């Protein structure tokens, strides 16, 4: 929690106001046993009905005042906890988005999602419970002991033995359960990962009849989580019966020893009642603390996991320069090699090419040849391991990332749309795009033919994940989103794979006509899609095995010629 204290900024006053009103509630609660003792010793003993009614009204007043202070404390606790949680969640989300893909790949989407949602909620709940309930406990315990000492020092020794004994038991339980809660959160990460994988790959799982195997895998992960959750639950469940046993034995001891004190005239019957009330208050306070341990354990484990994410810093440093056009090539790869983290081999080796404004570069190759790796290096999702990627002759790392991402726009292999409307999805590429610009982008991406048939047109709804559109339609919407921004460099990373040949041809023609000043990089498995490119790179196992026009490569590059022959045979 020490590393997360800065997110209390603006809410620190509630950290003091909440416990202050809880202190007032505890004071009023501690006065009640004394008033009860007076009712017994004075009112009931003498039969004074008016005194009993008067003191009963005092108890009602103390209860209502305590309720008002408790509600005020809960209001301040909610303001502090939820305000802190909002700031923490926002900061964590921003930090995750600041990380490069190297870090997010290493951490994994499932654990980041769990820490962003479950762990922040656990910390938020822990703070709320801490202000509302935990701060009340020391006031009650210390106050009850002081009040008991003021009544009778000898009988108060029971308190001085009972409270440390229960505290010791709580400490032993905490020392066992806290590490187990942290380990359980990691098991929850695995369940989240499996759930995400199954939801994303549900069609593949059904296509290959893997439902049973995936269900068994999920059940095994759930059973492991359940088994350890039950184990830590059993350890925590020991608290209540043990503390109740100690409390009842202590109350019995107070009544037994107090009887002798009453007979000797040292105490009154009302004093014994007050002693039992204070004993009950202390014991109940400790039992509440025991129940709060579950929340505090989860909060502590969540805080550590969140702090671990904050400690991860992006390996990709932002540049300081603005992109200024020049006569140099728009994009240039100078002997670039790259390997992913924890990989022993390079994904691409010694790749060199340059691309001028208005030119079209085609990249083709088999699966795993490094095509998408090049597409990820251009917008600087990753940094080259060796060599230099240049924009206008300068190292891409010297430019501001925000400008690089606007300069180079990539349409990935997997189409991704968000819930909302068609217009909102397109405006992600250009927030201030007019309806006319959106319509023009849809026409260029060959998406307007099915959008105009919808009753709402460009304001038609898009369900989560684009479930109300086909794969080819989603691909065209993502292309339109990129086109509307009119980027300097447009990368189509096999983003027309779901389109038929005729639609693919019309799209390529529209892009070349409407984006004349844009350098286009087309990555495709189809040789026919790249036939009219100014230059084509042929990749195999991360190496460039051919570079030239379609006709040149058909004559000089065996790999490219083999691709053409295989595709012709498959037609």
N, C-alpha and C positions, 0 to 999 in steps of 0.2 A: 504493500500500500504506500510505502514511502515515495516510490517513484511516480505514483499517481496523485499525490497530494496537490499538485498544481492545478488539477481540474476542479478543485474546490473553489477556485477563484470566483468571487461574486456570490458565493454561498457560505462563506466562512461564518458570517453572523448567525446563520441558522444552526451551525454546529454548537454555538453557545446558547442561543435562545431556547433551543429544544431541550437540552439538559437542565437549563434554569427552571423552566416550567415543570419539568419532571421532578426537580428537587422540591418545588412547592407542593406538588401532588404527594410526594413521599412524606413531607412534613405533616400535612393534614392527615395522611393515613396513619402516621405514628401517634398522633394525638388521640385517635379513636379509642385504642385500648385503655388509655388513662380515663377518658370520659366514661367508658363502660365500667371501669373499676369504681368510679365515683357513684354511678347509678346503683351498683351492688352494695357498696359499703355505706352509702348515705341514704339513697332513696328507698331501696328495697329493705335495708336493715331497719330503718325508722318508719317505713310505711308512708313516706311522704310522696303522695301521688303527683303533686304539682312539680316537685323537683325531678321526678322521673320523666314527666312530659317535657319539662324545660330542657333537660340534658339530652333527651331523645331528639328534640328539635335541633340541638347543637350537632348531634351526629349526622342528621339529615343535611344540615348546612355544610358540614365538613365533607360529606360525600358529594354534594353538588359542586362545591368549590373544587374538589379534587377532580371531578369529571371535566369541569371547564378547563382546568390546567392540563389535563391529559389530552383533551381534544386540541388545544392550542399547540402542545408539544407535537402531536401527530401531524398537524398541518405544517409546522416548520420542518419536521423530519421528512415529509413527502417532498417539500420544496427543495430541500438540500439533496436528498437521494436522487430524485428524478432529474434535477438540474445537473448534478454531477454525472449521472448516467448518460444524459444527452451529450454533454461536452466530451466525455470519455469516448462514447461510441462514434461521435463525429470525428474526433482526433484520430481514433484507430482506423476508421474508414479512409481518411485522408492519407494516413501513413501507409496503409496497404497499397493505395493507388500510387504512392510515390515510389514504391519498390519496382525494380526492374523485373522482367520475366524470369531472370535467373533466380531471384529470391522467391518469387511466388511459385515457381516450379518446384523449388526445394521444399518450401513449407507445405504446399498443397492447398487446393481450394477448400477441401472439407474441413481441415483444422482451422483455417482462417475464418470460415463461416461460423464454426462453433464458437470461436473466441469472440467474434464480433457480436454474436447474438446471445448464446448461453452464458458465456463467462461474464460479459458486461452486465447481464441481468442478475447474475449471482452476486456480483460486487455491489450493484445497486441495491438489491434486497438486503444484503448484509449491512450496508450503511443505514438503511431505513430501520431495520430491526435494532441496530446498535443504538441509534438515537432514541427510538421509542421505548425500548425495553432494557437494553444492557446498561444504559446510564442510570436507570432507576435502581438497579440492584445494589450498587455500593451505598447509595443514600439510605436504602431500607436496611441493609445489613448493619452498617455502622451505626445508623440512628437507633435501630432496635437494640443493639448491644449497649449503647450509651443509656437509653431509657431503662433497660433492665438493670444496669449497674446502679442507676439512681434509685431503684426500688430496693435491691438487695444484692450486695456484692458476692456473698457466698453462693447463692443460688445461680448467679450469673456465670459461675464457672462452667455450667453445662453448655452455655452458648460458646464460651471460649474454646471448648473441646469439639463441639459439634461442627461449627463453621469451618475450621481448618481441615477436619476430617472429610467433609463433603467436597471442599475445594481440592483436596489431594486426589480424590476419586475422579473428579472432573478433569484434572490435569492428566491423569494416567489415560483416561479415555481419549482425550484430545491428541495426545502424543501417538496413539495408535491409529486413530481414524483420519487425521489430516493427510498423511501421505497416501492413504487408500483412496480418498476422494480425488486427489490429484491424478492418480493412476486411472481412476474410472473415467475422468474427463478425456483421457487419451483413447480409451475404448469407445467412448461416444464419438470421437473423431472418426474412427473406423466405420461405425454404423452410418454416420453422415456420408462418408465417402462411398460406401456400398449403395446407399439409397440413391445418391446422385448418379452413380454409374448405371444403375438399373433403370432409372427414369430416362436418362439420356439414350441408353442403348436398348430400350424395350423392343424396338422393331427387330434388331439383330438377334436379341435373345430369343424372341418368338420364331424368327426365321430358321434358327438352328436348333429349336426345341431345347433350349438351355434353361427353361424355367425352373425345373427341379433342382439343378445344380446351383443356380443363383439363389434360389430360396433356401437351400441348405446352408450355403455360405452366409447368408444374412442371418439365418436362425442361429448358426454357431456363434457369430459375433454378438448377437443379442443375448444368447444364453450365457456367454462369458461375462458380458456386462451385468446381466441380472444376478449371476452367481456372486460376483464380487460386491454388487450393491447390497445383496442380502447379507453378505458377510460383514460389511461395515455397518449395516443396519442392526445386526445382532449385537455388535460391540456397543453401539450407541444406546441400544434398548436396555442395557444393564443399568443405565443412570437412574431412571425413574424408580424402579423397585428398590434399589440400594438407598437412594436418598430418602424415599418415603419410609423405609425401614428405620433409618437413623433418626428421622424426624419423629416418628411415633415412639421409638424407644426414649428419645430425649424428652418428649412431652410426658411420657409415663414417669420418667425420673423426676421431672419438675413437680408433678402432682404428688408423687410419693414423698420427696424431700420437703416440698412446700407444706404438706400436711403437718409435719413436725414443727415447722416454723410458725404455722398458724396456731397450733396448740400452745406453743410457747409464748404467743403474743407478739412475735417479731414481725409477722406479716398478717395482712387481712385476706379474706376470701377474694375480694376484688383484686388485690395484688397478684394472687395466683392466676386469676383469669387473665390479667394483663400479661403475666409472664408467658402463659400458654399462647396468647395471641402473638406476642413478639417472637416466640419460638416458631410458630406457624408462619409468620411473615418471612423470617429468615430462611426457613426451609423451602417455602414456596418460591422465594426469590432465587434460591440456588437451583431449584428444579426448573424454573424458567430459563436460567442460564444454561442448564444441561440441554434443554430443548433447543436453545439458540445455537448450540455448538454446531448443529447440522448446517445452519445457514452460514455461520462464521467459517466453518471448514471449507464449504463450497466457495465462499467469497475469497478466502485466502488462496485457495488453489486457482481460482479464476484470475485473481490479481497477478499471481506469478506468471501465468500463461500469457496474460495481456502484456505484462512488462517484458516478457521474452520477445514478443513481436515488435515492441517499440525499440528494443535493443538492436534489432536487425536493420541495418542501414543499406541503402541501395548501392550496389557496386557501380552503377552508372551515374556519373557526375554530369550535371547540367553545364552547358557552355555559356558564354557571355556575349557572343557575336550575333548580329542580325544577318539574315540572308540577303545579300545584295546581288542582283543579277549581273552577269559579266559575259564575256565572249567564250569563257571556258565551257566545257560540257556540263550539262545540267547534273548528270550523275556519272560517277566514275568509280570503278572497282580497280584498285591498284594492288595486284598480287594478294588478294584477300583469302585468308583461311579462317575457319571457325570450328570450334568443338563445343558441344554442350557440356554443362557442369557434370562432373563425375564420369565423363565419357573418355575412353582411352584413345579413340580415333577421331579425326576431323570429319565433320559432316560435309564441308566443302574445302577444297585444296587449291590454292594458287589461282583464284578466279580473277580475270582481268577483262574489263570492257568499259566502254564509255558510251554515253547516250546524249544526244543533243535535243534541244527543244523541237517538238513536232515529229520526232522519229519514233518508230515502233520497234521494240526489241522483243523477240519471241524466245522463250526458254522451254525446252522439251527434254524429257528423260524419263526413265523408269521410276517406279516407286522407290523412295529412299535415295534418290540420286542427288538431292540437295536443292531442289527447286524452291521449296517453301522456305528453306533456310536463307536463301538469297533475298526472298521477299520480306523476311523478318529483319534482315540487316539494313535494308534500305530506309525504313522509317525509324531505325535505331531502337527496335524492340530489344535487340542484343547488340553488343559491341564486338567487332571483329577480334579474333584472338591474335591474328597476324595480318599485316598489310593495312591499307587505309581505304575507307569508303569516303569519297569526296563529293561535295556539292559546290559547283562552280569553282573547282580547283582547290578548295579548302577542306581540311579534315572535318567530317561531319560532327565530330565530338566538340568542335569549337563553337558550334551554333547552339542557340537556345532550343531546348527540346520542344517547347510549345510551337516554335516556328517550324521545326523539322517535321512535326506531325501534321501541320497544316500544308506544308510544302509537298510532302509525300503522303498520298492517301492509298491505303491498301484495302482491297476487297478480298477477304480470306476465302479459303476453300469451303468452309462451313458457313452457310448463310445464317445471320443472326439478326433478328428483329425483336423489338420490345413491345409490351402491351401498351396500347394507346390508339392512335389513329395512323393512317397511312401518312398524312401530312407531318405528324409529329416525328415519325421515323425518318422521313426524308430531311426534315429540318435539323436533325442531329448533325448533318454535314454542313449546314449553313443556317444558324438559328434565325436570321432575319430574312430568309428566303420568302419571296412572294408566292402566291398561288400560281402565277404564270411561270415562275422559275421552276416550281415543283412539277408542274405539268410538262414543261420542256424536258426536265431531267427524266421523268417517267417515259416520255416518248423516245428519248435517246436510249434508255435501258430496255426498250421494247416491253414496258410494263403498263403503258397507258391503255392498251387494248382490253385488258381484263379489269383495270381499275375503273374505267369509264362506264362499265356495265353494272357496277355496284350502285345501289340507290343513293348512297351518301357520297360517291365519288372519292376524292382525295381525303375526305373526312370519314371514310369507312373505318370501322373498328378493326384493330389488330389484336387478336387474342394472345395470351402469354405464349411465347415461343413461336408465334405465327402459326398456330394450329389450324387456323381457318384458311391457310394458303398452302399450295403445293410446294414441293422443293424448288421447282423451276421458277415459280412466282416469287418465292422468298429471295432467290438469287438475284432476280431482276430488281427487286426492291432495294437490296443492299447495293447493287451497282448504281441505281438512281441516287441513293444517299451519297455515294462518293462523287458522282458526276455533278450534282448540284453545287458542290463547293468549288468546281472548276480548278482542280489542283494543278500544280506545275508538273508533278509526276503522278501518274495513275498506274497502280499495280492491280492486275486482274489475275489473282492466284488460283487458277483452275476454277474460277467462279462462274463458268458457263457450262460446267460438266453435266448439269441436269437439263440443259436446253437441247432442242432438236437442231439439226444441221442448218435448217432454213432460218430459224430464229437467231442462232449463233451468228450466221452470216450477216443478217440485218443489223444486229447489235454492233458487230465490228465495223460495219460500214458507217453506222450512225456516229460511233465514237470518233472515227477518223475524220468525219465531216464537221462535227460540232465541237471537237476539242483539238483544233488544228495546232494550237500552240502548246499543247500538253505532250510531254514525253510519256509514252505508254509502254508498259512492260506486261506482256501477255504470257502467262504460264499455262500450258495446256498439255493434255495427253494426246490431243488430236493434231496431226501434222497439217491437216487441211485448214485448221483454225489459224495457223501461223504462216500460211503460204505466202501472204502478201506483206509480211513483216520486212522492215529494212535490213534486219540482221537477225539470225537465229543462233542461240547457244545450245549445243547438245551436251547434256550432262550424263555421266555414268559413274556411279560410286563416288560422287563428290568432285570428280575431275571434269574439266571441259575438254571433250574429245572432238569437238567440231565447232566452227564459227563461220557464218557466211549466210548467203541468201538461200532460199529453198532450192533453187536449181543447182547452185554450187555444192551444197551439202548432199544433194541427191547423187552427185557424181563422185564426190571426194570422201564422204563420211560413211563408213560401213554401218555404224550404229543407227544413223538417221535413215539410211536406205532400208535397213531391216525394219525400222518402225513403220515406214511407208508400206513396205510389202506386207507386213502383218495386218495393218489396218485395211489395206485393199482386199486381202484375203477374207477378212471378217465382214466385209460389206455384202 
